[in-house]
Amino acid sequence: MNIEQFCEYCLSLPGVTEEFPFGEETLVYKVAGKMFALTNLEEFSSVNLKCDPDEAVELRERYEGVTPGYHMNKKHWNTVDMHSNIPNKLILEWIKNSYDLVVASLPKKEREKLVQ
């Protein structure tokens, strides 16, 4: 997966915004103002994704390219090495799971806006 594919997929999800709150190198994707994915725009060597705490540990044990979230809450975030042998299809699934976790935590009114 390249940076363009990553960006295109994230932006295809309802209500997603693309921001640079941590400087011009760190690209952050948010839904309703809450982060679900971030990466270094220039290097694109890894992606940080929100994850269910139990699943986060399981993925780290199963995939060498998945580690605790770099500069993030290690319980709720994983870093995915984009140069590992993890299939793109699986990474897209994890991006969607990250998005879904954030959406599920939103107030009902905010969630309803996303499905209209």
C-alpha positions as CSV (number, residue, x, y, z in Angstrom):
1,M,0.0,0.0,0.0
2,N,1.3,3.5,-0.8
3,I,0.4,6.8,0.8
4,E,-2.1,7.7,-1.9
5,Q,-4.1,4.4,-1.3
6,F,-4.0,5.0,2.4
7,C,-5.3,8.6,2.1
8,E,-7.9,7.7,-0.4
9,Y,-9.3,4.9,1.7
10,C,-9.4,7.0,4.9
11,L,-11.1,9.8,3.1
12,S,-13.7,7.4,1.7
13,L,-15.1,6.8,5.1
14,P,-18.1,8.9,6.2
15,G,-17.3,12.2,8.0
16,V,-13.5,11.8,7.9
17,T,-11.3,14.9,7.9
18,E,-7.6,15.1,7.2
19,E,-5.5,17.3,9.5
20,F,-2.0,18.2,10.6
21,P,-2.3,19.0,14.4
22,F,1.2,17.8,15.2
23,G,3.1,19.6,12.5
24,E,3.3,19.4,8.7
25,E,4.8,15.9,8.6
26,T,2.2,14.0,10.7
27,L,-1.0,13.3,8.7
28,V,-4.0,12.6,11.0
29,Y,-7.4,11.3,10.0
30,K,-10.3,12.1,12.3
31,V,-14.0,11.4,12.5
32,A,-16.1,13.9,14.5
33,G,-12.8,15.4,15.7
34,K,-11.4,12.2,17.1
35,M,-8.3,10.5,15.7
36,F,-8.4,7.0,14.2
37,A,-5.3,6.9,12.0
38,L,-2.1,8.8,11.6
39,T,1.2,8.5,9.7
40,N,4.3,10.4,8.8
41,L,3.5,11.9,5.4
42,E,7.0,12.0,4.1
43,E,8.2,8.5,5.1
44,F,5.0,6.5,5.2
45,S,6.9,3.7,6.9
46,S,4.2,3.0,9.5
47,V,0.6,3.8,10.5
48,N,-0.9,4.2,13.9
49,L,-4.4,2.7,14.3
50,K,-6.8,2.6,17.2
51,C,-7.6,-0.9,18.3
52,D,-9.6,-2.8,20.9
53,P,-7.2,-3.5,23.8
54,D,-7.6,-7.3,23.6
55,E,-7.3,-7.4,19.9
56,A,-4.3,-5.1,20.0
57,V,-2.3,-7.6,22.0
58,E,-3.4,-10.5,19.8
59,L,-2.3,-8.7,16.6
60,R,1.1,-7.9,18.1
61,E,1.6,-11.5,19.0
62,R,0.5,-12.7,15.6
63,Y,2.2,-10.2,13.3
64,E,5.8,-9.2,13.5
65,G,4.9,-5.9,11.7
66,V,2.5,-4.8,14.5
67,T,3.9,-3.2,17.6
68,P,2.4,-1.0,20.5
69,G,1.4,2.4,19.2
70,Y,4.4,4.7,18.8
71,H,3.9,7.9,20.8
72,M,0.4,6.7,21.6
73,N,-1.5,5.0,24.4
74,K,0.0,1.5,24.0
75,K,-3.2,-0.1,25.3
76,H,-5.5,1.4,22.6
77,W,-3.1,1.9,19.7
78,N,-1.0,-0.2,17.4
79,T,1.7,0.8,14.9
80,V,1.6,-1.2,11.7
81,D,4.9,-1.4,9.7
82,M,4.0,-0.6,6.1
83,H,7.1,-2.5,4.9
84,S,6.1,-5.7,6.6
85,N,4.4,-8.6,4.8
86,I,1.0,-7.8,6.1
87,P,-1.5,-7.9,3.2
88,N,-3.1,-4.6,2.2
89,K,-6.5,-6.1,2.6
90,L,-5.8,-6.8,6.2
91,I,-4.5,-3.2,6.8
92,L,-7.6,-1.8,5.2
93,E,-9.7,-3.9,7.5
94,W,-7.7,-2.6,10.5
95,I,-8.2,1.0,9.3
96,K,-12.0,0.4,9.1
97,N,-11.9,-1.2,12.6
98,S,-10.1,1.8,14.0
99,Y,-12.7,4.1,12.4
100,D,-15.6,2.0,13.7
101,L,-14.2,2.0,17.3
102,V,-14.1,5.8,17.3
103,V,-17.6,6.1,15.7
104,A,-19.0,3.6,18.3
105,S,-17.7,5.9,21.1
106,L,-19.5,9.0,19.7
107,P,-22.7,10.3,21.1
108,K,-25.8,9.0,19.3
109,K,-26.5,12.3,17.6
110,E,-22.9,12.3,16.1
111,R,-23.2,8.7,14.9
112,E,-26.6,9.4,13.3
113,K,-25.0,12.3,11.3
114,L,-22.5,9.9,9.8
115,V,-25.2,7.6,8.3
116,Q,-27.3,10.2,6.7
